[in-house]
């Protein structure tokens, strides 16, 4: 089954099982702007199918302001066509990293700050205004519409090597061709990069899979890694947000990672210990190694902080950051040794550690 649809379909089933309370249905944008711009009707088809199945009383679509323009046009076309459909309320998402987290989506629709909530109860039990709520990303909704149209067996045949379906991948970094592409689930990563980004693997040092909450994979491991949750987990990564960021030999992996972690720390909600203290300390320690020739003690400090932060946040933002940090230490071990000696593999000298 499609990599994030498995979890999403479980959420659908859980919400559907709670028949005694009013259900609310929310669509969340997770890097799928291209679907809303180029195939909004497909997303709306999936939204209406799940709303019908869940007997939803309210339906929302949460996306960026620019994408909502395309959705509004599609909704007008559907009204003009005649069939009566349940009302879809459009909600613009803030331009922050954590605004796509499930409880942040629910909070924004409720009129509160777009930050995650520390909750022990799943949204399918108590979400929007305390009512059962299921949150799908728009790619899952598009897949639901296609499965309803062509059948589950057709969907299974779209993948490779026993995987089912396709996924949207955003290619970025040191690539010949960047942008959003649709690829079969199960595709080997080396084939994905060479075929879709037109970038030869000898030009690649590493690939960040899954976005900023993903993990680095060394270039030599690309042929044996494929685009499935299970396979990527063995190398400390996940499909995540569907982003493939390619690192060439002209960029330092540690510096790139440090810049990302600094951004993630800045994007936190600052409402729990890991966000207030742990992530900023992780960012400073990784920057010390990346830019100022950090010592072996700095590396141990990073590992200690990663263990301290993981699993203690109000949401999964700290955990995703820890995943990236650990993969950086694992994949860029040679860089760590060079930086400790005051040099960098890309040919620059390091500043002295303070």
BELZIQUI-V686033 format. One record per helix or strand of 2 or more residues. SS is the DSSP state (alpha for helix, beta for strand). FROM is the first residue (numbers start at 1). TO is the last residue. If there is no record, write none. Layout:
SS:FROM:TO  SS:FROM:TO
This chain:
alpha:5:17  beta:23:28  alpha:33:38  alpha:40:53  beta:56:63  alpha:65:81  beta:88:92  alpha:97:100  alpha:102:109  alpha:128:130  beta:133:137  alpha:138:150  alpha:152:156  beta:166:173  beta:179:184  alpha:189:197  alpha:201:203  beta:204:209  alpha:211:213  beta:215:218  alpha:219:224  alpha:229:233  beta:243:248  alpha:253:266  alpha:273:292  alpha:296:309  alpha:317:331  alpha:333:340
